[in-house]
Amino acid sequence: MLEEVERWLTRRSWSVADRPLDRLLSAKQDTTVSVVLPALNEEATVGEIVTVIRRELMTDAVPLVDELVVVDSASTDRTAEVAARAGARVVHRDAILPRLPAVPGKGEVLWRSLLATGGDIVCFVDADLKEFSADFVSGIVGPLLTDPAVQFVKAMYDRPLGDAPGQGGRVTELVARPLLNLHWPQLAGFVQPLGGEYAARRSLLERLPFPVGYGVELGLLVDALHTVGLDALAQVDVGVRLHRHQDGQALGRMAAAIYRTAQLRLSRGHLVRPALTQFERGEGGFVPRTHAVDTEERPPMADVAEYATRAGRRNTGAA
C-alpha cells in the first residue's frame, strides 16, 4: 500500500461513534441534508428504512435530515405506496427532467435525484437494506458537517453472505478491488468502494458525470479523486450491512459494467464490443443470452440547463 494511503487511513477513516449526534447537530447550523433512496421493487424494505430515518433523524429533537426522497425507478410492486405511507416524498424517475427519456439503471436515478432535491449535502442509501440503522446516514454525513475539507464519504461495513461473515461483496473482491489497486492505488484504502451508502457535497456531485448503471459507484469514486484529491475523501465504519444478494449471472453483468466504467476512465477510447454473453440451461442444452453492458453516462448536472436555471433562481432568492 502506498505510504500516502496509509497516512490517509489514519486521518480519514472513522467510526460512527467518533461523532455523536449532538456534535453533528451543533455543527450543522444552516447546512441542509437530503437523503435519497433509489428504489426498484423494494416494497419489503423501503418502508422500514424511511420509518427509521424519520423517527431518529427528522424530529424536532434531532433535525439532522431536512429532506427524504425516494426516487422510484419504474417499480412494478408497491414500493412507491409503501414509501409514501412511511413518510417519504416519492418522485418517479421519469418525472424528473422529462424532456430526456430515462434509461434503466441505478446511476440514472442517482443523477436525476440531484434535480429532485435541494440539500447542500446529498446522502445516498440503497433501498434493499435489512435491519436498517440510522447510523448509515448519520455516520457518513458526519464528516461533511464537522470537517469543511471533506467532500465525499463512503460507508464501510461487514457484509455477511448467509451465515458466512465477511463473504459478501463478491464483485468488490473479484473486480473492483483489483482494478483500484492496479490503476488507482490511491483508492486502495476504501473498504467498500462499491457500497451504495455514501454522502457528498452537492457542489462536488453536480460537477461529476454519472455512469447510468452498475458502474456508478466506481465512476463517482474515481472521478471524485481526480476532482478534489484523496484528502477530500473519507470513510466511516457503520457496522454490518444486510441486504438481498444477487445471483451469479446478475453479478457477472455488474462486473462487466464496472470493468467497462474503469476502462472508459483509463482510456476514454472506443471499446469494440460493450456486451456480455452468459449461458442458461434450457430444454435443449445451454442457451446463450447476450446483455448490453452499460455504456452511457450522464453529464455533470451543472451542465444541464434545467439545473442551472434552478440554481440561478436559488441564488437570486426567487421562488
N, C-alpha and C positions, 0 to 999 in steps of 0.2 A: 504494500500500500504506500502511496506517495506520502512523504512527510507532511505535505500541505493538508492531505486528507486526515491524517492522524491528528493534526492540530485542530482541524475543523470538527472532528468528532468530540473533542473535549470542550469546544466552545459553542457548538451549535446542535448538540444532541441533548435533549432534556427528557424528564418525566413529567407527566401531567401534574404530579404532586408538587412540582417546583413552583407552580404559580396558582395559589389558592384563588377561589372565586372573588373574594373580597379585594385582592390585589388587582385582578382584571377589571373589576367594576370601577375601582379608583382610577385606573389608567385609561379607561375607555373614554371618558369625557364626551366630546362631540362626535367621536368616530362611530360610524354606523356599520352594522354587521348583517349581511344577508346569508342565509343558509339555503342551498339549492339541493334538492333531491331529484336526480334524473330517474325516471321510473318507466319501466316497460313490464306490465303484467306482474306487479308486486303487491297484489291485494293482501297477501298473507302477512307481510311485514311492514309495509309503509305506514300503516296506521299507528302502530306502536312507536315507531321512530318519531313521528310527528308529535304524538302524545308526550313522549319523554322530553323532547326539546321544549315544547310549550310549557310543560309543568315545571321544568327545572331551570330553564334559561330565558323564559319570556314572561316573567311575573313582575309585579311591582317591586318585590324584594330583590329579584335577580333579573334585571333588564339587560342581559348580555346580548341577546339576539333581537334585532329590530324587525327582521323580515324572514319569513319561512315560506319558500316557494317549492312546490312540486311541479316539475315540468313533465307532463305525461307524453310519452313517445309512442302515441297510437296504440295504447293498450287495448286489448280485447276483453279484459276482465273488469272488475270493479275497482281498479286502482284509483281512478280519479274520485269516485264516490267515497271510498274509504278515507282517502287523504283529506278531502274537504270536510268530512264529518269529524275528523280528528282535529281540525283547526288550521290546516294549511291553506294557503292560496294556491289553487291549482290552475295552471296555464297549459293549454295544449301546445305542443311543439309547433304545429302548423299555423297557430295564431300569432306567432312571433315572426316578424319580418315576412309577411305573407307574399310579398312580391317575388321572393326567392323560394322556389319549390324545395321542400326539405328532402334530404336523403337519409336512409336508415343509418343509425349509428349513435353511440353514446357521445362521441365528440361533437356531433352536430347539435345535440341537445345542450351540452355544456356551453357551446359557443353562443347559441341563441339565448341562453339564460342571462347573458350579460345585458341584453336589451330588455329583459323582463324584470330586472332587479335594479336596486339603486344603491346598495351598500358600498361603503369605502373599502370594506373587506368582504370578499366573497368566499364562502366555505362550501365545498362540495362533499356530499355524503352519499354513498350508494344506498339504494332503497331496499336491498335484499338482506340487510344485516339482521341477525337474530340476537336476542338478549342485549339489545342496544343500550349503551351507556352515554349519558350526556358528556362524558369525558372526551368522546370522539370529537365533539365540537369545541368545548372549552379548551381542550389540550392544544389543538392546532391553531386556534385563534389567539391564544395567549401570547406567544412571542410577538405576533404582529401588533398587539396592543401595548406591550411593555418595552419593545425594542424597535425604535424607528429605522434601524439599519436592516432589519429582517423584512424580506419581501415575499417569500414563498415558503410554506411549511407543509411537510408531509407527516402523516401519522405513521408510526411504526408499531408493530404488534406481533404476537404469536398467531399463526394460522394453522390450527389443527386440521387434519384430514380424517374425518371419522373420529376414532379413538386414538389416532396417532398424533401426538403433539409435534408441531413444527414441520409437518409434511405437506401443508397446503402451499399455495404459491408455486405450483409446478412450472408454469411458464416463466415466472420470475427467475427460478433457479436454472432452468434449461436454456433460456433465450435471453431475457433482459439483462441478467447479471453478467453473463459472459460478454455481451455486447458493450455494456457500460465499462467494464473493466478493461476491455481491449481498446475501445475507441474514445471513451470519455472517462478516463481513470479518475478525474476529479469527483465524479459522481459515485465512485465505488463504495463510499461510506453509507449510502442510503440503504436501510434495512428492507424497506418495502417500496421500491421505485415504481411499481405498477399499482400500488394501492389506490383505491378510489376515494380516500378521505384526505383531502388537502385543502389548504386555505391560502389565499394570496391577496395582495393589494390590487384593487381594480386598476389602478394606474399601471400595473405590470400586465395583468391579464389582457387588457384592451390593446396591448402592443404585440401580442403573440398570435401566430397562426395556430389554428386548431385542426389537427387531423380529425376527420369526421367519425372514425370508427375506433377499433380497439387500440390503435396506436396513440391515442390522445395523451395518456399519462406519460409515456416515454417522450413523446414530442414536446409536451409542455416543460418537462423537467430539463431536457437538453437545451431547449430554447431559452428557458429562464437562466440557465447557467451562462449562456452566451450573452444574454441581455444585461444581467445585473451582477454576475460573478458569484463564485462559490460562497463567499462570506455572507451573502444576502439570502442564502438558502439554509433551511434548518429542518429538524425532525423531532417529534415528540412521542415518547412511549405512552400508549394509552391502554395497554393490557392485552386483551385477547379479542380477535375478530372471528365471529362465527357467521357463516353465510352458506348459501347453497353453492355446490360445486358444479362446474361444467363437465360434460362428458368429454372423452378423449378427442373426438372429432372437432368439437367446438374449440377445445384448447389448441388444436392444430391450426384452425383458422385464425385464432387470436395470435398465435406465434408468428404466422406468416405476415399478418398485418403489422405486427410490431417490428419484425425484421425489415419490412419494406419502409416503415417510417424511419428506421435507423439509416437505411441505405439512402433515402432521399436527403437526409441531413448530412451524410458523408459526401455525397457527390452532386446532389441536385441535378442529376442527369437522367436520361431516359432508361427505363428498365424494359427488357424485352417482353416479358410475359407476366404481368401482375395478376396471376391466377394460381389457385392451388387445387390439385386433383386429389380426392380422397376416395376410399373404397368402402362400400357397404355390401354385405352378403345378401343376395336376393335368391329367388327360387332357382335360377339357373346358374348361380355362382356369384362371383364378386362383380359388383356394378360400379363403374366409376362415376363420381359426382364432382363436377368442377365448380368452384366458387370463385367469384371475383374477390381479389384482395383489395382492401381499402386503398384507394389511390388519391382521392380528392381531399383537399384541405381548404378550410375557410380562412379568409384573410384576417389580419388583425382587426378587431372590432372597431378600433379608432379610424379605420379606413372606410367604414360603412356610413353612407350618407345619413341614414335614419339615426344612427347612434351619435354622429357629430351634431346633428340638429338638436337632439335631446340634450346633449352636453352643453350646447350653446344656450339653450333655454335655462338650464340649471345655473349656468354661470352668470346670466343676466338677472336671475331671480324671477323670470317669467313662469307662469303656471304651465 
